[in-house]
Amino acid sequence: MPRKAQTESLADSHAAPGGAAAVDRALTLLAAFRQGDVSLTLTELADRTQLYKSTVLRLLASLEHARLVQRLDSGSYALGSEVARLNAVYAASFSLDRVVLPLLRSLVAATRESAAYHVVQGDARLCLYRVDSPQPVRDHIKAGDILPMNRGTGGRVLTAFGPQPTQPVSARDKNLYARIREQGYFSTTGDRLAGVAGISAPVFRTDGSLAAALTLTMPVERYDEKHVRKVLETARKLGSLI
């Protein structure tokens, strides 16, 4: 009878309620592959999942049969062709608005302020998605508007976390962008338009690249520091889905 592992495996410590243990363990093997990994040895797979090598080998046999994993001539393991096929199916069915808009609506419901999703477009930024505040007094940006990169919290965040600007940047702005990168978001009043306050956070894709800036805007008199946490939480959720 096999002895009980002293350290609980990742699958056992994060088991799906009502799920199948063998499936949870097989999925942790797939999740063990990280950005930059070409292949992993049996020892590396066992270490990363905290499973016995004998258990890993049994699970790999099923994953190989499903072409989710392939065994290389070197004896190590790589992701299989079925992963690429599933990725292509997902990419073909993926619609960004089905991911972004529900989270913008949730942010607006929680804050009662306007939320937008800005992306870089050339030397400017595009308001790709926007959900308005239910309150009558608000700014009137709409989806499709082109806005500057060097004014407004969304533009500042995209500049701080994106590629180096093509135009000269003042020492004051360099210090500002360094501060934005350090704190992970930017909030201010009147930077783009007098009387308007904004809070923006970067949205990073799962591969670490910058996708967009998530922005919450409101009249200056309604600015609330507590909204920063909600913006950061929503930006992280968006990043995990795109």
C-alpha positions, 0 to 999 in steps of 0.5 A, spaced: 500 500 500 503 506 498 505 511 503 501 517 504 505 523 501 507 528 507 506 534 502 499 535 499 499 535 492 497 542 488 491 538 486 489 535 492 489 542 496 485 546 490 480 540 489 474 542 485 468 541 489 464 535 487 470 534 481 474 528 480 481 527 483 484 524 477 482 530 473 484 535 478 491 532 478 491 531 470 490 538 469 495 540 474 500 537 470 498 541 464 498 547 468 505 546 470 508 548 463 509 555 464 511 561 459 518 559 456 518 552 457 519 547 451 519 541 455 519 538 462 522 532 465 518 527 469 522 530 475 520 537 474 513 535 473 513 531 479 516 537 483 511 542 480 505 538 482 507 535 488 505 528 485 509 522 486 513 520 479 509 513 479 502 517 479 505 522 474 507 517 469 500 514 469 496 521 468 501 522 462 499 516 459 492 518 459 494 525 457 499 522 451 493 518 449 489 525 448 494 528 445 495 533 450 502 531 452 507 528 447 513 525 450 520 527 446 526 523 444 530 526 450 525 523 455 522 529 457 515 531 456 512 537 452 505 540 450 501 536 445 498 538 438 491 538 441 492 544 446 494 548 439 487 545 436 483 547 442 487 554 443 485 555 435 477 553 437 478 558 443 481 564 439 476 563 433 470 564 438 473 569 443 469 576 443 472 581 447 466 585 448 463 579 452 469 579 457 470 587 457 463 589 458 460 585 463 466 587 468 465 594 466 458 594 468 459 591 474 464 596 476 459 601 474 454 598 478 459 598 484 461 605 484 455 609 480 461 612 476 463 611 468 468 606 466 472 605 460 477 600 456 482 604 453 487 601 448 493 604 444 492 607 437 498 610 434 500 616 438 493 616 441 488 612 445 482 609 443 476 608 448 474 601 445 468 600 450 465 605 455 459 604 460 456 610 463 454 612 470 447 612 471 448 619 474 446 625 470 452 629 471 458 625 468 463 626 463 461 624 456 466 620 452 463 615 448 466 608 445 470 610 439 473 617 441 480 618 440 483 621 446 490 624 447 496 619 451 499 625 455 493 627 458 488 623 462 489 618 467 488 612 461 493 615 457 498 616 463 497 609 464 498 606 457 504 611 457 507 609 463 506 601 462 507 601 454 513 602 449 517 608 450 513 615 447 516 617 440 515 624 442 520 628 448 518 627 455 519 632 460 523 631 466 516 632 470 512 627 466 518 622 467 517 622 474 510 622 474 510 615 469 515 612 474 511 614 480 505 610 476 509 604 475 511 604 482 504 604 485 501 600 479 495 605 478 494 613 477 488 617 480 488 625 479 483 630 477 483 635 472 489 632 468 485 632 461 478 636 463 477 641 468 472 638 473 473 631 471 477 626 476 479 619 474 482 613 476 486 608 471 489 601 472 493 597 467 490 591 464 495 586 463 494 579 458 496 573 461 503 573 458 504 579 461 504 584 455 499 591 456 492 590 453 489 596 455 487 601 461 481 601 465 479 607 467 473 610 472 471 617 471 467 622 475 466 629 477 471 632 482 466 632 487 464 625 487 471 622 487 472 617 492 479 614 494 475 607 495 474 606 488 481 605 487 481 598 490 475 596 485 478 599 479 485 594 481 480 588 482 477 589 475 483 590 472 486 584 474 480 580 473 480 583 466 487 581 465 486 573 467 480 573 461 484 576 455 
